[in-house]
Every structure is written in C-alpha cells, then in structure tokens.
Amino acid sequence: MPKIRTNRSTAKRVKKSGSGKLLRCKAFRSHILTKKSRKRKRRLGQTALVNPANRKRIHCLVPYL
C-alpha cells in the first residue's frame, strides 16, 4: 500500500508542539491594522492550539507531522 501524500499547504500552516499538540497561527493580522487595537494585534501575533474538533481532519491532511 502506498504512503499517504502530505498536503503541503496545511503542513506550512501547522506545526507540532513538544507535547504533541498542533499549533497554528491566527488570522486577520496581515492588513487593515489601523482600526485594530494594540491589544488585539498583540494577541493575533501569538500562536494558538488547533481545536480538538479539527484535529482529526488536519491529521488526515498531514499524516507524518
């Protein structure tokens, strides 16, 4: 049986933490930043955990992560 092909776009967006959890970057921080508060922009710069509801779907896209 052949290996599963990794979805490269998802692999660039997600990484695995030391404890095995999936990390992602938050959206809405690329442009139109003048109307967003400093606090909001600071929070958007941090990484976030992938929701448990989406974890199984992402594992199918990136099986060897």
C-alpha positions as CSV (number, residue, x, y, z in Angstrom):
1,M,0.0,0.0,0.0
2,P,1.4,3.4,-0.9
3,K,2.2,6.2,1.5
4,I,-0.3,9.0,2.1
5,R,0.5,12.2,0.3
6,T,1.0,15.2,2.6
7,N,-1.0,18.3,1.9
8,R,1.8,20.9,1.6
9,S,-0.3,24.0,2.2
10,T,-1.5,22.6,5.6
11,A,2.0,21.5,6.5
12,K,3.2,25.1,6.2
13,R,0.4,26.4,8.4
14,V,0.6,23.8,11.2
15,K,3.4,22.6,13.5
16,K,3.5,20.2,16.4
17,S,4.5,21.3,19.9
18,G,6.8,19.4,22.2
19,S,3.8,17.7,23.9
20,G,2.3,16.6,20.6
21,K,-0.4,19.2,20.3
22,L,-1.0,21.0,17.0
23,L,-0.2,24.7,16.8
24,R,-1.5,27.2,14.2
25,C,-1.1,31.0,13.5
26,K,-4.1,33.3,14.0
27,A,-5.7,35.0,11.0
28,F,-6.6,38.7,10.5
29,R,-3.1,40.2,11.1
30,S,-1.9,40.8,7.5
31,H,-3.6,44.2,6.6
32,I,-6.1,46.7,7.7
33,L,-4.3,47.1,11.0
34,T,-5.1,50.7,11.8
35,K,-8.6,50.1,13.1
36,K,-7.5,47.2,15.3
37,S,-6.3,47.9,18.9
38,R,-2.7,47.2,20.1
39,K,-4.0,44.6,22.4
40,R,-5.9,42.8,19.6
41,K,-2.9,42.9,17.3
42,R,-0.6,41.6,20.0
43,R,-3.0,38.6,20.7
44,L,-3.2,37.9,16.9
45,G,0.6,37.6,16.8
46,Q,0.6,34.6,19.2
47,T,0.2,31.0,18.2
48,A,-3.0,29.1,19.0
49,L,-3.9,25.5,19.5
50,V,-5.9,23.7,16.9
51,N,-9.4,23.0,18.0
52,P,-10.0,19.3,19.0
53,A,-12.9,19.2,16.5
54,N,-10.5,19.9,13.6
55,R,-7.5,17.8,14.9
56,K,-8.6,14.6,13.2
57,R,-9.2,16.4,9.9
58,I,-5.7,18.0,10.0
59,H,-4.1,14.7,10.8
60,C,-5.5,13.2,7.6
61,L,-4.0,16.2,5.6
62,V,-0.6,16.0,7.4
63,P,-0.2,12.4,8.5
64,Y,3.5,12.4,9.2
65,L,3.7,15.6,11.2
